[in-house]
Amino acid sequence: MHSASSSTSPHSPAEDELTPGERMTTGQRLRLVLVLGVLIAIGPLTVDMYLPALPTIGEQLEVPAASVQLTLTGTLAGLALGQLLIGPLSDAVGRRRPLLVGVALHILASIGCVLAPDLLTLGALRVLQGLGAAAATVVAMAVVRDLFTGMAAAKTLSRLMLVMGAAPVLAPTLGGLVLTMTTWRGVFVVLAGFGVAILCASALMLPETLPPERRRHGGPLGTLRDCGRLLRDRTYVGLILVAGLAMAAMFAYVSGSSFVFQQQYGLDEQQYGGVFGAGAVGLIAATQCNVRLLRRFSPAQVLAGALAGGALAGLVLLLCAVTGFGGLLGILLPLWLVLASAGLALPNAPALALSRHGETAGTAAALLGAVQFGVGAVAAPVVGMLGTGATAMAAVIAAGMVIANVVVVVLVRPWRLAPEPRSHGVRAD
């Protein structure tokens, strides 16, 4: 990324201390956020777009609901494993090449899903889809760390969440629309087309952000040393666990919602898409409130407050699910509050974690993403094992948010984190 042209030839000390992202103009930052947001969106689209079709897939392939949910688990497992592989690779060879190869893999796997004859084949191809989508996710996060730190990174991630938030808003609704015109296989045709668009946008619009002099060439042993150094940082470990548990609460909702709202509450595929999108709107609104909150509070303070509110909302959700109080509205309102809490937690936990290890941004982002999607991959089948009703979904959501609060207190200890300095008068928003 080129910095904006300066009106003065010698840079002041303050200007020399700015990160590459802070030297960008507002227009450059906006273009960057749009490109990175599209990259991050491929993961949620891959996960969410076929959700309205889960009951139909089970009927057509003659398998139980819990088995169909394993295809979601496979996608999340691919996202987790792919980030562990691609993150260190991107630290060694740069960001662009792993990104382009990963998106190409996603396209091929999507085409394979269109032709899948049985659930086993579909599940395996969904793992490959996740591996490909992982490249876009981890590279986007690493690029943010290449260009920004601390408060600026948290604000940039909040802007990314706005773009990313359009994916869960549109994905189930788009999936429901596709299902009115074709079968569930048509969903994967659309995902393949989206992958082609992302590949073109990345090749044309995203420059390399990791210069050769900052690349790491330690090989597998060097990667293991980097991982060991990261895992010895108690605060970093706590932050990635918090991000994973917040993601687990979201994926418990993702994996169970289609059965809860369509089978238990009788919504059709289009109505379900609308309800799912409404929850995503709350998540988007929270990410944008986060930008304003960061003008008054530190990322650690916002994270702690969001998780406390999310745990309370999760327990109310579980109570309403068990007792049936409030009917559908009794489920939706606390559920939307949990999603809003996640919208505040998810930008700040990664920003705090990545700001601690800028020299290994790709590996740090990979571990972060692997934990996020790995814990999410565990949450999905747990919901399936507990049942397809609202109580099973609510129990996993509440557990994720409550355990996240325990991790914050025991490992992160946000009251001990140094506040982000508000230097240089730079506005990252």
TIVEX-197628 format. One line per 5 residues: their letters; for each residue x, y, z of N, C-alpha, C. Coordinates in steps of 0.02 Angstrom, whole numbers, always signed. Each point is the difference from the previous one (the first is absolute). Example, Ala and Ser with C-alpha at 12.3 -4.5 7.8 and 13.67 -1.06 7.14 Angstrom:
as) +660,-284,+390,-45,+59,+0,+45,+60,+0 | -18,+53,-36,+42,+59,+3,-39,+55,+37
END
This chain:
mhsas) +43,-60,+0,-43,+60,+0,+44,+62,+0 | -15,+48,-42,+39,+61,-1,-30,+49,+48 | +42,+37,+34,-26,+51,+45,-23,+60,-41 | -44,+39,+32,-23,+60,-34,+57,+48,-10 | -2,+39,-53,+54,+47,-14,+2,+53,+53
sstsp) +59,+18,+20,+9,+48,+54,+13,+69,-29 | -26,+50,+35,+11,+69,-22,+67,+26,+24 | +32,-35,+47,+66,+21,+23,+49,-54,-15 | +60,+18,-20,+48,-50,-19,+28,-39,+58 | +29,+31,+52,+24,-40,+56,-58,-19,+45
hspae) -2,-63,+20,-54,-22,+45,+18,+18,+71 | -49,+20,+38,+10,+13,+71,+7,-66,+36 | +27,-1,+62,+6,-62,+37,-68,-34,+9 | -52,+39,+11,-66,-30,+9,-22,-37,-63 | +14,+30,-58,-19,-32,-63,+40,-64,-11
deltp) +64,+0,+19,+41,-59,-8,-24,-58,+43 | -34,+15,+56,-23,-51,+45,-67,-30,-22 | -32,+30,-49,-65,-26,-22,+8,-66,-35 | -49,-44,+8,-1,-64,-37,-19,+14,-72 | +13,-47,-46,-19,+10,-70,-74,+15,-8
germt) -42,-32,+39,-72,+12,-6,-20,+69,+23 | +35,+26,+51,-16,+67,+26,+21,+54,-49 | +48,-16,-45,+22,+49,-50,-45,+0,-62 | -47,-47,-3,-45,-3,-57,-53,+55,+4 | -24,+21,-57,-55,+48,-1,-65,-35,+17
tgqrl) -52,+39,+13,-65,-28,+16,-26,-43,-57 | +10,+23,-62,-22,-39,-58,+37,-65,-7 | +65,+1,+14,+39,-62,-3,-22,-50,+53 | -13,+25,+60,-24,-45,+53,-67,-29,-17 | -44,+40,-31,-66,-24,-18,+6,-56,-52
rlvlv) +42,+9,-51,+9,-52,-50,+29,-63,+31 | +47,+9,+46,+30,-58,+34,-52,-39,+39 | -42,+36,+38,-52,-33,+40,-48,-38,-45 | -18,+30,-56,-47,-34,-46,+30,-64,-28 | +63,+2,-21,+32,-60,-27,+7,-53,+54
lgvli) +25,+19,+58,+9,-48,+54,-67,-27,+25 | -50,+43,+0,-67,-23,+21,-27,-53,-46 | +11,+9,-66,-22,-50,-48,+37,-66,+11 | +65,+5,+16,+38,-61,+14,-27,-36,+61 | -12,+37,+54,-25,-32,+61,-70,-27,-10
aigpl) -39,+30,-44,-69,-21,-11,-6,-70,-29 | +53,-24,-33,-5,-66,-32,-12,-55,+52 | +28,+9,+60,-11,-50,+53,-72,-3,+23 | -29,+57,+23,-70,-2,+19,-47,-21,-55 | +13,+22,-62,-43,-22,-55,+4,-75,-10
tvdmy) +60,-28,+3,+7,-72,-7,-36,-38,+55 | +3,+28,+61,-32,-33,+57,-76,+9,-1 | -23,+61,-14,-70,+18,+13,-47,-9,-59 | +25,+3,-60,-46,+6,-57,-43,-62,-9 | +26,-59,+19,-39,-60,-11,-43,-20,+61
lpalp) +1,+43,+53,-38,-17,+61,-74,-14,-13 | -36,+41,-40,-71,-16,-11,-11,-68,-32 | +52,-27,-32,-8,-63,-36,+17,-61,+44 | +23,+10,+62,+21,-57,+41,-56,-52,+8 | -61,+19,+19,-52,-53,+4,-13,-35,-67
tigeq) +1,+38,-55,-11,-29,-66,+56,-48,-19 | +63,+18,+15,+56,-45,-15,-8,-66,+37 | -20,+5,+64,-11,-61,+39,-53,-44,-31 | -54,+29,-23,-54,-39,-30,+21,-31,-66 | +34,+38,-43,+18,-25,-66,+55,-53,+4
levpa) +47,+9,+46,+55,-49,+6,-17,-54,+51 | -60,+5,+30,-26,-51,+47,+47,-11,+58 | +18,+55,+34,+43,-4,+59,-31,+43,+55 | +15,-15,+64,-30,+39,+55,+30,+70,+5 | -35,+43,+37,+21,+70,+7,+70,+7,+28
asvql) +17,-41,+51,+67,+5,+30,+54,-15,-51 | -13,-46,-47,+50,-16,-51,+9,+58,-48 | -55,+34,-18,+5,+57,-45,+41,+56,+33 | -9,+9,+66,+37,+52,+36,+75,-13,-2 | +21,-63,-10,+71,-15,-5,+32,+31,-61
tltgt) -39,+14,-53,+28,+35,-57,+20,+71,+19 | -37,+30,+46,+19,+65,+27,+63,-6,+42 | +4,-52,+41,+59,-12,+40,+61,-8,-45 | -8,-37,-56,+55,-9,-46,+26,+66,-29 | -47,+45,-16,+21,+65,-26,+39,+39,+52
lagla) -24,+0,+62,+35,+36,+53,+68,-31,+15 | +3,-68,-2,+65,-33,+10,+49,+19,-55 | -24,+5,-62,+43,+21,-55,+24,+71,+9 | -44,+43,+23,+20,+69,+13,+53,+3,+54 | -6,-41,+52,+49,+0,+54,+67,-28,-23
lgqll) -1,-58,-32,+62,-32,-22,+35,+42,-54 | -40,+28,-45,+29,+40,-54,+38,+60,+26 | -25,+30,+53,+35,+59,+26,+66,-19,+33 | +2,-58,+32,+63,-23,+29,+53,-11,-54 | -21,-22,-58,+47,-12,-54,+19,+64,-37
igpls) -50,+42,-14,+10,+57,-44,+30,+60,+38 | -15,+7,+64,+27,+56,+38,+76,+2,+0 | +33,-54,+24,+73,+0,-2,+28,+5,-71 | -35,-31,-49,+23,+5,-69,-1,+72,-24 | -51,+37,+19,-5,+70,-21,+54,+43,+33
davgr) +24,-20,+59,+56,+36,+31,+65,-13,-37 | +4,-57,-36,+62,-18,-34,+3,+24,-72 | -56,-4,-36,+1,+16,-72,-40,+62,-18 | -32,+32,+49,-41,+58,-14,-74,-19,+1 | -43,+51,-6,-71,-11,+8,-36,-21,-64
rrpll) +22,+24,-58,-39,-8,-61,-4,-72,-26 | +58,-34,-4,-1,-67,-31,-42,-50,+38 | +6,-6,+67,-43,-47,+36,-74,+18,-7 | -15,+65,-3,-69,+22,-8,-29,-24,-66 | +36,+12,-54,-27,-18,-66,-8,-75,-9
vgval) +48,-39,+25,-6,-73,-4,-59,-25,+42 | -8,+28,+59,-55,-21,+44,-68,+14,-30 | -9,+59,-29,-64,+16,-30,-14,-45,-60 | +52,-16,-39,-9,-46,-56,-23,-69,+25 | +28,-23,+56,-22,-64,+29,-74,+4,+20
hilas) -21,+56,+29,-69,+9,+20,-47,-6,-61 | +21,+29,-56,-41,-3,-61,-9,-72,-22 | +56,-38,-3,-3,-69,-23,-43,-43,+47 | +7,+11,+66,-40,-39,+48,-74,+17,-6 | -16,+63,-13,-70,+19,-9,-31,-35,-60
igcvl) +39,-4,-54,-24,-36,-60,-11,-74,+17 | +46,-28,+40,-8,-70,+20,-63,-11,+41 | -17,+48,+44,-61,-6,+41,-62,-3,-44 | +1,+35,-55,-57,-2,-47,-13,-71,-24 | +54,-39,-8,-5,-67,-28,+1,-55,+52
apdll) +4,+17,+65,+8,-51,+52,-59,-49,+1 | +14,-66,-4,-54,-50,-3,-27,-21,+67 | +38,+11,+55,-22,-23,+65,+28,+47,+54 | -21,-13,+62,+19,+44,+55,+75,-3,+15 | +29,-60,-5,+72,-7,+14,+41,+43,-48
tlgal) -16,-4,-64,+36,+41,-50,-11,+74,+13 | -63,+18,+14,-15,+70,+14,+39,+25,+60 | +4,-41,+53,+37,+20,+60,+74,+11,-14 | +30,-46,-40,+71,+7,-17,+13,+63,-40 | -44,+15,-48,+8,+60,-40,-11,+63,+40
rvlqg) -44,-5,+50,-9,+59,+44,+63,+14,+40 | +37,-52,+19,+64,+11,+34,+47,+38,-46 | +3,-20,-64,+43,+34,-48,-23,+72,-11 | -66,+11,-1,-25,+69,-4,+26,+41,+58 | -3,-29,+60,+26,+36,+59,+74,+15,-5
lgaaa) +38,-48,-25,+73,+11,-9,+12,+59,-46 | -37,+3,-55,+8,+56,-47,-20,+66,+30 | -57,+0,+34,-24,+63,+31,+47,+24,+54 | +36,-47,+32,+47,+19,+54,+54,+46,-26 | +21,-10,-63,+52,+43,-28,-22,+73,+0
atvva) -62,+12,-21,-26,+68,-2,-5,+29,+70 | -23,-41,+48,-10,+25,+68,+65,+18,+34 | +49,-45,-1,+62,+12,+35,+41,+55,-33 | -1,+3,-66,+38,+53,-34,-31,+68,+14 | -66,+4,+0,-32,+65,+15,+20,+23,+70
mavvr) -1,-45,+50,+18,+19,+68,+74,+20,+3 | +43,-37,-34,+71,+16,+1,+14,+67,-33 | -36,+16,-53,+9,+64,-34,-18,+57,+48 | -53,-8,+38,-18,+51,+50,+58,+11,+48 | +31,-55,+23,+56,+7,+47,+62,+27,-35
dlftg) +9,-14,-65,+56,+30,-37,-4,+76,+0 | -61,+26,-2,-11,+71,-12,-19,+40,+62 | -30,-33,+51,-26,+36,+59,+21,-36,+64 | -4,+37,+56,+11,-30,+66,-53,+27,+48 | -10,-38,+56,-39,+24,+56,-68,+28,-16
maaak) -11,+63,+21,-65,+33,-8,-19,+6,-74 | +48,+17,-42,-14,+5,-71,-20,-67,-30 | +33,-54,+24,-19,-67,-24,-71,-18,+22 | -17,+16,+62,-68,-15,+25,-52,+38,-41 | +14,+63,-16,-48,+39,-39,-5,-26,-72
tlsrl) +57,-19,-28,-1,-28,-68,-38,-65,-2 | +10,-42,+51,-37,-63,+4,-75,+12,+8 | -18,+53,+35,-71,+16,+6,-29,+19,-68 | +39,+37,-39,-23,+16,-68,-4,-64,-42 | +48,-44,+9,-3,-63,-36,-62,-40,+20
mlvmg) -18,+3,+64,-59,-37,+22,-63,+28,-33 | +0,+65,-16,-58,+28,-35,-7,-33,-69 | +56,-5,-37,-2,-32,-65,-14,-74,+7 | +33,-31,+48,-10,-71,+13,-71,-15,+22 | -29,+48,+36,-68,-11,+25,-52,-6,-54
aapvl) +15,+28,-59,-48,-7,-55,-6,-72,-23 | +52,-40,+12,-1,-70,-21,-52,-40,+38 | +0,-1,+67,-53,-37,+34,-69,+30,-8 | -4,+65,-14,-66,+30,-14,-26,-28,-65 | +43,-2,-51,-23,-18,-67,+1,-75,-13
aptlg) +46,-36,+33,+11,-70,-18,-62,-44,+6 | -32,-5,+59,-58,-44,+4,-58,+25,-44 | -9,+66,-4,-52,+27,-42,+14,-16,-73 | +63,+9,-21,+19,-17,-68,-7,-75,-12 | +19,-40,+51,-8,-72,-7,-73,-19,-8
glvlt) -44,+32,+39,-71,-14,-7,-27,+20,-68 | +26,+56,-27,-21,+22,-67,+24,-50,-53 | +61,-24,+7,+26,-49,-48,-43,-64,+2 | -22,-18,+61,-39,-62,+8,-69,+7,-32 | -25,+61,-9,-64,+7,-35,+7,-11,-75
mttwr) +61,+3,-25,+11,-7,-72,+34,-65,-20 | +34,-32,+48,+36,-61,-16,+6,-42,+63 | +41,-52,-1,+9,-43,+58,+56,+28,+44 | +14,-37,+54,+55,+22,+44,+67,+2,-35 | +7,-39,-54,+64,+0,-36,+13,+68,-34
gvfvv) -53,+36,-15,+9,+66,-29,+34,+49,+47 | -6,-11,+65,+35,+43,+49,+75,-3,-12 | +26,-59,-16,+73,-7,-9,+22,+28,-68 | -46,+2,-48,+16,+35,-63,+12,+74,+13 | -43,+29,+42,+8,+71,+17,+65,+11,+39
lagfg) +17,-46,+46,+62,+7,+38,+61,-4,-46 | -3,-43,-50,+56,-4,-48,+7,+66,-38 | -56,+29,-21,+2,+64,-35,+28,+55,+44 | -19,+0,+65,+26,+50,+46,+75,-9,+9 | +23,-62,+2,+72,-12,+5,+38,+27,-60
vailc) -28,-7,-59,+32,+28,-60,+6,+76,+6 | -54,+33,+24,+2,+73,+8,+53,+20,+51 | +6,-37,+55,+51,+16,+51,+70,-10,-28 | +9,-53,-38,+66,-12,-30,+21,+58,-45 | -45,+24,-40,+15,+57,-44,+14,+63,+39
asalm) -41,+14,+51,+9,+61,+40,+67,-2,+37 | +18,-58,+27,+64,-6,+36,+59,+9,-46 | -4,-30,-59,+56,+5,-47,+10,+71,-24 | -54,+38,-8,+4,+67,-29,+8,+56,+51 | -26,-9,+61,-7,+57,+45,+39,-5,+65
lpetl) +25,-59,+18,+34,-7,+65,+75,-7,-12 | +40,+50,+17,+72,-5,-8,+31,-42,+56 | +62,-18,-8,+37,-35,+52,+14,+49,+58 | -16,-20,+61,+10,+44,+58,+57,-23,+45 | +30,-57,-15,+56,-25,+40,+64,+2,-43
pperr) +41,+51,+9,+61,+6,-42,+49,-57,+15 | +43,-17,-48,+46,-57,+8,+42,+4,+63 | +21,+61,+20,+44,+5,+58,-35,-18,+65 | -67,-2,+1,-37,-17,+60,-25,-73,+0 | +16,-37,-52,-23,-70,-4,+44,-45,+42
rhggp) -30,-54,+24,+34,-47,+43,+15,-64,-39 | +61,-25,+6,+21,-57,-40,+27,-56,+44 | -30,-10,+56,+24,-52,+46,-23,-69,-15 | -45,-8,-50,-25,-67,-17,-46,-26,+54 | -15,-67,-3,-46,-29,+49,+23,+9,+72
lgtlr) +66,-8,+12,+25,+8,+69,-9,+72,+24 | +12,+48,-45,-11,+69,+18,-73,+14,+16 | -44,-30,-39,-72,+8,+13,-18,-29,+68 | +27,-59,+16,-14,-30,+66,+27,+44,+56 | +59,+30,-11,+27,+45,+52,-46,+61,+8
dcgrl) -23,+27,-57,-46,+57,+5,-64,-18,+37 | -27,-59,-16,-62,-22,+34,+13,-9,+75 | +57,-30,+16,+16,-8,+71,+5,+66,+36 | +32,+50,-33,+6,+66,+31,-68,+32,+10 | -45,-8,-49,-67,+27,+6,-39,-33,+56
lrdrt) +6,-66,+5,-39,-36,+50,+27,+9,+71 | +60,+26,+6,+26,+17,+67,-25,+67,+25 | -31,+38,-44,-29,+65,+19,-71,-13,+27 | -7,+1,+66,-64,-16,+32,-56,+45,-24 | +15,+64,-7,-53,+47,-20,-22,-14,-71
yvgli) +48,-13,-45,-17,-17,-69,-44,-63,-3 | +20,-51,+38,-39,-62,+1,-71,+14,+25 | -5,+40,+53,-66,+16,+26,-42,+37,-52 | +30,+46,-37,-38,+39,-49,-24,-43,-58 | +42,-46,-23,-23,-42,-56,-52,-50,+24
lvagl) +5,-22,+63,-53,-44,+27,-66,+38,+6 | +3,+63,+22,-60,+41,+5,-32,+8,-69 | +42,+15,-50,-26,+6,-68,-31,-66,-24 | +31,-56,+18,-27,-65,-19,-66,-15,+33 | -6,+16,+64,-62,-13,+37,-57,+45,-24
amaam) +16,+62,-16,-51,+44,-29,-23,-27,-68 | +49,-25,-40,-17,-30,-64,-40,-64,+9 | +15,-39,+53,-38,-61,+14,-73,+16,+13 | -13,+54,+38,-69,+20,+12,-35,+17,-65 | +36,+34,-45,-30,+18,-64,-13,-62,-43
fayvs) +47,-47,-1,-10,-59,-42,-49,-50,+30 | -10,+3,+66,-55,-39,+28,-66,+26,-28 | -5,+65,-6,-59,+31,-31,-4,-18,-74 | +56,+4,-35,+1,-15,-71,-22,-72,-14 | +27,-47,+39,-14,-71,-13,-70,-21,+22
gssfv) -27,+32,+52,-64,-22,+26,-60,+41,-23 | +12,+61,-26,-55,+46,-12,-48,-24,-54 | +27,-32,-53,-45,-20,-54,-50,-52,+24 | +22,-45,+44,-46,-51,+26,-48,+31,+52 | +26,+44,+43,-42,+31,+52,-56,+41,-32
fqqqy) +18,+43,-47,-49,+47,-27,-45,-31,-53 | +27,-49,-38,-42,-30,-52,-41,-59,+26 | +30,-41,+43,-36,-59,+23,-39,+13,+64 | +31,+35,+48,-34,+11,+64,-51,+57,-5 | +18,+54,-36,-44,+58,-2,-35,+8,-68
gldeq) +12,-43,-47,-39,-3,-61,+14,+53,-52 | +58,+33,+1,+16,+49,-51,+20,-35,-64 | -15,+31,-58,+24,-28,-62,+70,+24,-15 | +29,-22,-56,+70,+16,-14,+12,+75,-7 | -47,+35,-32,+8,+72,-8,-8,+38,+66
qyggv) -50,-21,+41,-9,+31,+65,+62,-12,+44 | +26,-60,-3,+61,-14,+39,+57,+45,-22 | +8,+9,-66,+53,+45,-24,-8,+70,+27 | -63,+24,+4,-12,+67,+27,+17,+5,+73 | -19,-51,+40,+15,+0,+72,+75,-3,+11
fgaga) +34,-42,-38,+73,-6,+6,+33,+66,-18 | -24,+32,-53,+28,+64,-20,-10,+54,+52 | -58,-1,+34,-14,+50,+52,+51,-5,+56 | +18,-62,+18,+52,-8,+51,+67,+27,-22 | +16,-11,-64,+63,+26,-26,+1,+76,-1
vglia) -59,+31,-10,-3,+73,+2,+21,+25,+69 | -22,-35,+53,+20,+19,+67,+75,-7,+10 | +30,-52,-29,+72,-9,+4,+36,+56,-35 | -24,+20,-59,+31,+55,-37,-5,+65,+39 | -59,+14,+27,-9,+62,+38,+48,+3,+59
atqcn) +10,-57,+33,+46,-1,+57,+71,+14,-21 | +22,-28,-57,+69,+13,-22,+11,+74,-14 | -52,+33,-24,+8,+71,-14,-5,+43,+64 | -40,-23,+48,+1,+32,+66,+69,-7,+32 | +34,-55,-16,+66,-12,+27,+48,+55,-18
vrllr) -4,+25,-62,+44,+54,-22,-9,+61,+45 | -62,+16,+15,-14,+58,+43,+21,-13,+72 | -12,-61,+24,+20,-16,+68,+75,+5,+10 | +38,-17,-52,+73,+3,+5,+27,+71,+6 | -43,+49,-13,+22,+70,+10,+0,+18,+74
rfspa) -35,-40,+41,-5,+15,+72,+30,-55,+44 | +1,-62,-26,+24,-56,+40,+54,-39,-38 | +40,-37,+37,+51,-42,-32,-32,-63,-29 | +34,-32,-48,-27,-63,-26,-12,-53,+54 | +44,-2,+51,-8,-48,+54,-64,+14,+40
qvlag) -15,+63,+13,-60,+17,+37,-63,-18,-39 | +0,+15,-65,-58,-17,-42,-9,-76,-2 | +54,-37,-7,-3,-73,-2,-30,-28,+64 | +24,+23,+57,-26,-26,+64,-74,+15,+8 | -20,+61,-16,-71,+19,+7,-44,-39,-47
alagg) +23,-11,-62,-40,-37,-49,-11,-72,+21 | +53,-31,+26,-6,-70,+20,-46,-8,+61 | +3,+47,+45,-45,-3,+58,-72,+5,-22 | -15,+47,-45,-68,+7,-26,-21,-62,-40 | +47,-29,-38,-16,-59,-39,-17,-60,+44
alagl) +36,-8,+55,-14,-56,+45,-70,+8,+31 | -17,+61,+21,-66,+12,+29,-55,-15,-51 | +9,+24,-62,-50,-13,-52,-4,-74,-16 | +57,-35,+0,-1,-72,-13,-38,-39,+53 | +7,+20,+63,-37,-34,+53,-75,+13,-5
vlllc) -18,+62,-19,-72,+15,-10,-27,-41,-58 | +39,-7,-53,-20,-40,-58,-13,-73,+21 | +45,-27,+40,-8,-69,+23,-63,-7,+43 | -13,+48,+43,-60,-2,+42,-63,+1,-42 | -2,+43,-50,-58,+4,-44,-9,-64,-41
avtgf) +56,-30,-21,-4,-62,-40,-27,-57,+42 | +22,-4,+62,-22,-55,+44,-73,+7,+20 | -20,+62,+16,-68,+11,+25,-51,+15,-55 | +24,+19,-60,-46,+19,-53,-27,+70,+9 | +27,+38,+47,-26,+68,+14,+12,+45,-61
ggllg) -52,+35,-21,+6,+48,-54,-4,-30,-70 | -4,-66,-5,-5,-31,-66,+60,+17,-44 | -13,+13,-64,+53,+15,-47,+36,+65,+19 | -37,+50,+23,+31,+64,+20,+45,-9,+60 | -18,-46,+45,+42,-13,+58,+66,-31,-19
illpl) +3,-31,-58,+64,-27,-25,+38,+54,-37 | -35,+37,-43,+34,+47,-45,+33,+58,+37 | -34,+30,+48,+27,+60,+32,+66,-13,+37 | +3,-49,+46,+66,-12,+32,+52,-26,-49 | -22,-37,-52,+46,-24,-50,+33,+58,-37
wlvla) -41,+49,-19,+28,+58,-34,+47,+40,+45 | -13,+0,+65,+45,+34,+47,+67,-37,+5 | -2,-67,-2,+62,-38,-1,+41,+16,-62 | -34,+4,-58,+35,+16,-62,+30,+70,+3 | -37,+48,+29,+27,+67,+7,+61,+1,+45
sagla) -1,-39,+53,+58,-5,+44,+60,-29,-37 | -14,-51,-41,+54,-29,-41,+28,+52,-49 | -44,+43,-26,+21,+53,-45,+48,+49,+32 | -5,+8,+66,+47,+42,+37,+64,-37,+18 | -8,-65,+15,+58,-38,+24,+47,-20,-57
lpnap) -29,-19,-57,+42,-30,-53,+50,+48,-32 | -14,+65,-7,+54,+43,-25,+56,+13,+51 | -18,+3,+64,+48,+21,+51,+46,-56,+23 | -26,-61,+8,+43,-55,+20,+55,-13,-52 | -16,-6,-65,+55,-9,-49,+48,+60,-2
alals) -26,+61,+4,+44,+58,-3,+50,+0,+57 | -24,-15,+60,+44,-3,+59,+51,-56,-7 | -23,-58,-26,+46,-57,-7,+53,+13,-52 | -19,+25,-59,+48,+10,-54,+48,+57,+15 | -22,+50,+38,+43,+57,+15,+60,-20,+43
rhget) -3,-59,+31,+55,-22,+43,+56,-34,-39 | -14,-19,-64,+49,-41,-36,+2,+21,-73 | +20,+62,-13,+2,+25,-69,+53,-34,-42 | +54,-26,+32,+54,-30,-39,-19,-67,-30 | -53,-31,+27,-25,-64,-28,-75,+6,-11
agtaa) -19,+52,-37,-72,+14,-7,-37,-57,-34 | +30,-31,-51,-35,-55,-34,-11,-59,+46 | +52,-20,+37,-7,-57,+45,-48,+17,+57 | +5,+61,+26,-46,+20,+54,-72,+1,-24 | -11,+25,-61,-68,+1,-28,-24,-71,-15
allga) +47,-44,-19,-19,-70,-14,-23,-36,+63 | +38,+8,+54,-22,-31,+63,-66,+28,+24 | -8,+66,-7,-63,+31,+18,-57,-29,-40 | +7,-3,-66,-53,-26,-42,-13,-74,+12 | +54,-38,+11,-8,-71,+13,-40,-13,+63
vqfgv) +15,+38,+52,-38,-8,+62,-72,+22,-9 | -10,+57,-35,-68,+24,-11,-43,-52,-36 | +25,-24,-56,-40,-47,-39,+3,-71,+27 | +56,-17,+35,+4,-66,+31,-50,-8,+55 | -5,+50,+44,-50,-3,+53,-70,+2,-29
gavaa) -9,+40,-53,-65,+1,-34,-18,-68,-29 | +52,-35,-27,-12,-67,-28,-22,-49,+53 | +23,+9,+62,-22,-43,+54,-71,+17,+21 | -17,+64,+0,-66,+21,+23,-56,-27,-43 | +11,-3,-66,-53,-21,-46,-24,-71,+14
pvvgm) +44,-52,+5,-25,-67,+14,-27,-8,+71 | +25,+41,+47,-27,-4,+68,-74,+19,-1 | -17,+52,-38,-70,+18,-7,-40,-58,-30 | +29,-31,-52,-34,-56,-32,-11,-59,+47 | +50,-14,+44,-6,-55,+47,-53,+14,+53
lgtga) -5,+63,+20,-49,+17,+52,-71,+2,-27 | -8,+9,-66,-67,+0,-30,-7,+56,-51 | -59,+5,-29,-12,+51,-51,-46,+55,+26 | -15,+1,+64,-45,+50,+28,+37,+61,+26 | -38,+49,+22,+29,+63,+23,+43,-9,+63
tamaa) -18,-48,+43,+38,-9,+62,+71,-21,-14 | +10,-45,-48,+68,-23,-17,+41,+59,-26 | -27,+38,-46,+36,+57,-27,+16,+51,+54 | -49,+16,+42,+9,+50,+52,+52,-22,+52 | +1,-65,+16,+47,-24,+50,+73,+10,-22
viaag) +14,-15,-64,+68,+8,-25,+19,+74,-5 | -48,+42,-21,+13,+72,-5,+17,+28,+69 | -42,-16,+50,+11,+26,+68,+66,-25,+28 | +16,-64,-11,+63,-27,+25,+59,+35,-30 | -2,+13,-65,+56,+35,-33,+12,+69,+30
mvian) -53,+38,+10,+8,+68,+27,+22,+0,+73 | -26,-46,+40,+19,-3,+70,+73,-21,+7 | +22,-51,-37,+70,-22,+4,+47,+55,-25 | -22,+39,-50,+41,+55,-25,+14,+51,+56 | -50,+13,+42,+11,+45,+56,+50,-27,+50
vvvvv) -3,-66,+12,+48,-31,+45,+71,+7,-27 | +8,-11,-65,+66,+6,-31,+26,+72,+5 | -43,+48,-10,+20,+71,+5,+28,+15,+69 | -35,-24,+51,+22,+15,+69,+64,-37,+18 | +6,-64,-20,+56,-41,+21,+63,+13,-42
lvrpw) -7,+8,-66,+58,+5,-43,+14,+70,-26 | -52,+33,-26,+11,+65,-32,+12,+55,+50 | -41,+1,+53,+6,+52,+52,+3,+70,-31 | -54,+21,-30,+1,+63,-39,+19,+61,+41 | -10,-2,+65,+18,+58,+41,+76,+10,+4
rlape) +38,-51,-21,+73,+6,+1,+29,+20,-67 | -41,-2,-52,+25,+18,-67,+10,+75,-4 | +57,+20,-29,+14,+71,-7,-48,+31,-49 | -29,+60,+15,-44,+32,-48,+38,+19,-63 | -36,-2,-56,+30,+18,-64,+14,+75,-2
prshg) +63,+21,-14,+15,+71,-4,-35,+32,-59 | -27,+60,+10,-34,+37,-53,+48,+52,-29 | +52,-26,-31,+53,+43,-25,-13,+25,-69 | +37,+51,-19,+4,+27,-69,-65,+33,-23 | -51,-2,+40,-63,+30,-23,-30,-34,-60
vrad) +14,-65,-10,-22,-35,-59,-69,-29,+12 | -44,+8,-48,-65,-31,+1,+0,-58,-48 | -10,-61,+27,-1,-59,-42,-67,-15,-28 | -49,+38,+19,-67,-14,-25,-18,+46,-55
END
